[in-house]
Amino acid sequence: MENISQSTYLIHYLTLVRSGIISIIAYGITAKRYALQNISTTSYTTVKCATKTLASASDCIIFLFLGLVLIEEDHYFHTGFIISTILFCLVFRFASTFLFSFLVNIRRMEKISFKEQFIMAYGGLRGAVGFSLAMVIKEEAWYRELFLTTALVMVFWWFMASHAIDDGCPLVIEPVHRLN
């Protein structure tokens, strides 16, 4: 299974000049239907826990990288640009989420609720992708420092805001099935 997903990535990225990540997502959606029916409950729990562990490790690596960039890179702090970027991201993320949810709800049997739409809109505003895109700007570009600073402020803004609305629940660890 892993070789097929790697092959999908390589074929799309190297030959078709398409996004390799999108090809892996499409492969995962397609393979999920067949893979879940062919693995045991124990294997499913193992895969689920391993995936959660990898996701947590990836988050840690991203925030370590953010911290290093915060210390090592030069920054240009332009208050007007940063505030307008945050406002535009807020407005357009919420507007597009509500618009597309409305369009999807026209044909759906089970409608997306307002609360779910709000969670989708707010949850997608973390900024790690924007920060990664700002990092790949060539060092000679005059706007690189401005974009990096703005992306860092966005990431830390959403990090602080997400903890402000946290419900205070501790991490819930799902029980693992033990073999006796």
C-alpha positions in Angstrom: 0.0 0.0 0.0 2.8 2.4 0.9 4.6 1.8 -2.4 1.4 2.6 -4.3 0.9 5.9 -2.6 4.6 6.8 -3.2 4.2 5.8 -6.8 1.1 8.0 -7.1 3.0 10.9 -5.6 6.0 10.5 -7.9 3.9 10.0 -11.1 1.9 13.1 -10.5 4.8 15.3 -9.2 7.5 14.3 -11.7 5.6 13.4 -14.9 2.3 15.2 -14.9 3.6 18.3 -13.0 0.6 18.1 -10.7 0.5 18.5 -6.9 1.9 15.3 -5.3 0.0 16.0 -2.0 -3.3 16.2 -3.8 -2.6 12.9 -5.5 -1.8 11.2 -2.2 -5.1 12.6 -0.7 -7.0 11.3 -3.7 -5.3 7.9 -3.4 -6.1 7.8 0.4 -9.8 8.6 -0.2 -9.9 5.9 -2.9 -8.0 3.3 -0.9 -9.8 3.8 2.4 -12.9 2.1 1.0 -10.9 -1.1 0.4 -8.3 -1.0 3.1 -10.6 -0.7 6.1 -12.6 -3.7 5.1 -9.4 -5.8 4.9 -7.7 -5.1 8.2 -8.5 -6.2 11.7 -9.7 -4.0 14.6 -6.3 -4.2 16.2 -4.6 -3.1 13.0 -7.1 -0.3 12.6 -6.4 0.9 16.1 -2.6 0.7 15.5 -2.9 2.7 12.2 -5.1 5.3 13.9 -2.7 5.7 16.8 0.3 5.9 14.5 -1.4 8.5 12.3 -2.2 10.6 15.4 1.4 10.3 16.6 2.8 11.3 13.2 0.4 14.3 13.1 1.5 15.4 16.6 5.2 15.0 15.7 4.6 17.0 12.5 3.0 19.8 14.5 5.9 19.9 16.8 8.4 20.0 14.0 6.5 22.9 12.3 6.5 24.9 15.6 10.2 24.2 16.2 10.9 25.4 12.7 8.7 28.5 13.3 10.7 29.2 16.5 14.0 28.9 14.6 12.9 31.3 11.9 11.6 33.7 14.5 15.1 33.9 16.0 17.4 33.6 12.9 15.6 35.5 10.2 15.4 39.3 9.8 12.0 40.8 10.2 10.2 43.8 9.0 7.1 44.7 11.1 4.6 46.8 9.2 1.5 47.1 11.4 -0.9 48.2 8.7 0.0 45.3 6.4 -0.2 42.7 9.2 -3.6 43.9 10.4 -5.0 44.2 6.9 -3.8 40.7 6.1 -5.4 39.2 9.3 -8.7 41.0 8.5 -8.7 39.9 4.8 -8.0 36.3 5.8 -10.8 36.4 8.4 -13.3 38.0 6.0 -12.6 35.9 3.0 -12.2 32.6 4.8 -15.5 33.0 6.6 -17.3 34.3 3.4 -16.0 31.5 1.2 -16.8 28.8 3.8 -20.3 30.1 4.3 -20.9 30.6 0.6 -19.6 27.1 -0.4 -21.5 25.5 2.5 -24.7 27.2 1.3 -24.1 25.9 -2.2 -23.4 22.4 -1.0 -26.4 22.4 1.4 -28.7 23.0 -1.6 -28.2 19.4 -2.7 -27.3 17.7 0.6 -29.7 15.5 2.6 -27.8 16.2 5.8 -27.1 19.9 6.0 -24.0 21.4 7.3 -25.0 23.3 10.5 -23.9 26.9 11.2 -21.8 25.7 14.1 -19.9 23.2 11.8 -19.5 26.0 9.2 -18.0 28.2 11.9 -15.6 25.5 13.0 -14.5 24.9 9.4 -13.9 28.6 8.8 -12.1 29.2 12.0 -10.1 25.9 12.0 -8.6 26.5 8.6 -6.9 29.8 9.7 -3.7 28.4 11.2 -1.2 29.9 8.8 1.4 27.1 8.6 0.9 26.7 4.9 1.2 30.5 4.4 4.4 30.5 6.5 5.8 27.7 4.4 5.1 29.6 1.2 6.7 32.7 2.7 9.8 30.7 3.5 10.3 29.6 -0.1 10.5 33.2 -1.3 14.0 34.0 -2.6 16.2 35.8 -0.1 16.8 38.6 -2.6 13.2 39.6 -2.8 12.5 42.9 -1.1 9.2 41.7 0.4 10.5 38.4 2.0 11.1 39.9 5.5 7.6 41.5 5.4 5.9 38.3 4.3 7.8 36.2 6.9 6.9 38.5 9.7 3.3 38.7 8.7 3.1 34.9 8.4 4.7 34.5 11.8 2.2 37.0 13.4 -0.7 35.1 11.7 0.5 31.8 13.1 1.0 33.1 16.6 -2.3 35.0 16.4 -4.3 31.9 15.6 -2.4 29.8 18.1 -3.2 32.3 20.9 -6.8 32.7 19.7 -7.4 29.0 19.5 -6.3 28.5 23.1 -8.6 31.4 24.1 -11.7 29.4 22.9 -10.4 26.1 24.2 -13.0 24.3 26.3 -10.4 23.2 28.9 -10.8 19.5 28.1 -7.7 17.5 28.8 -6.3 15.3 26.0 -8.5 12.3 25.7 -6.6 9.1 25.2 -8.6 6.4 23.5 -8.4 2.9 25.1 -6.2 0.5 23.2 -7.5 -3.0 22.7 -5.1 -5.5 24.4 -4.5 -9.0 23.2 -4.7 -11.5 26.1 
